[in-house]
């Protein structure tokens, strides 16, 4: 009896990539290799499952070389490397799931993917990712969508002065969220607000009061959902955003080299260097992920509000950060879907596309549920 | 008729040095030269009075060369250059007033000054400076001093987010105040507290609520006043100190070079570079100086509290910052005293020494009063 074993290449073995790779590697259906420039990062994946590790500088050329012998690729690289990596894989016509959250618009690769036959599921984490799926589902169920709001954050269980924050990826990737202007939709028009702007305090059961502020998280939803009001905000412990505004306003996030004494230095590089030890999760340090997606609209002449809540916590049994779980497991589930047959056809597909496939969404939620990532969904008439 | 014109050299033509130099130059008794490495800084002094300007890198050798032909020197250099400059002048046996607020203890040069015959008045600004004088006066009047507290700050009239602060000197000199451990006296023992620690909110009439925190401002008072409790705190608008604690804790004030990409950079150098444009007073921007010195003790078996308050404001008539007025005019008054005859004898003398010379203190207060710098002094019995 011969099983059709799929060969999967995971690009990036960071906090999230290592979870995706090890989760997939535990399935007998997959033969998984994970590639990363850092041997220490590869150790992280190897400690969790039996898989092949490839230490390599992941240039587009190297990615093409490594991907050529695979059936499927999962991209879990830093945002700055994401677009080049996705392009390289799409060029090969390979199916791919990406969670790099690149600053570029991944839909720009749609035409190329249709040419090469690649099926690319992009932005497939928790938010963007699961948030998009729930918006897609709501859009599919409603006759008209009036408003979408997405609140999401990954936070350390214990907030510690001064930043009350830790990050499972490099500070510069977080700071990118704090500097990229936030696009939102107001009364049918896309408007741009500074990142970190319009702070508001919200209560989350089991967590307490968090502060939400604008970030550029709507991404593909700006193209794919026609709602007159859409907003995405990032959640942090109160006070964090103010410090980020101060550092940003003072120039500490600057990307242009500045002359300092006899050398030129990019302020962001020094800032990342200083914040890394402060924001890095220590081994065993616990985090949680909180998300609230609210869609309001009209169905059969009734005003309806659909709400999805997530509160996921660090898994002490496997020492897995919640942020890695909630970001990595959706990507893993998407990889399983792709490996099971290309139900979407060639092109670049954002997660909200799955809103038209309720059974597929149920399969993803089932995969996440098996891993303890549980969403509370409710729907209410609104007056 | 021949007047005995004294030749005065002012070292440093910054915000404060230029005020001292131009103020002294207006007197027919003095022939003033001001030296600075920056032509722009020298222009600042030249715009205010007729005086000689000397563009020179003020190494100790250069200072010895320039000072050799003078009767008196006033040191108004940055703190980092202060000790070397004072040493050079003391070596020449010249009388000197210094307001560089060097990190070193200027009293370490006392023995050398006694050898060479130099009379050095050091720390002769507002605080340290006038604050020390008032403590010296109180010590002279009281049988026993129980406690001394000094609160002082120079602030922009309008506080602007995020720092609510401007500085008439380089940010690195301000940050030095925020990093140097603060020595205070508690129950007769010198104890050390982190800079920026033990914040408290205080009201100042005409100003509003300010925040006070520990800085290392007692300096020579630690050696010269035997009071069981002494504290010096710096005043800022509320919130400023917290940001400084955050930057300090994050390493942005670090003085050890860090590898950033391919270069090594001292975090403090980049931080100073970024903060300079944010903290620099624009032309015509107004500031104020606030100070409160309280001395409690016993005189003839009665408990007495002596308090001195200062609230000085920017002078629009001469476009002079209050911080330059309140720091520069005491130094100028001290220079006039020295030029009038060495009443103190050779050695390094901190301002509190003048507490034993009430007429001299009155002359200084008269000089300051003529320039609009007015202290409110009051004394009360305490139960």
Interface residues (C-beta under 8 A of the other chain):
Chain A: X162 X163 X243 X245 X246 X249 X250 X251 X252 X254 X258 X259 X260 X261 X263 X264 X265 X266 X267 X269 X270 X273 X274 X275 X278
Chain B: X162 X163 X243 X245 X246 X249 X250 X251 X252 X254 X258 X259 X260 X261 X263 X264 X265 X266 X267 X269 X270 X273 X274 X275 X278
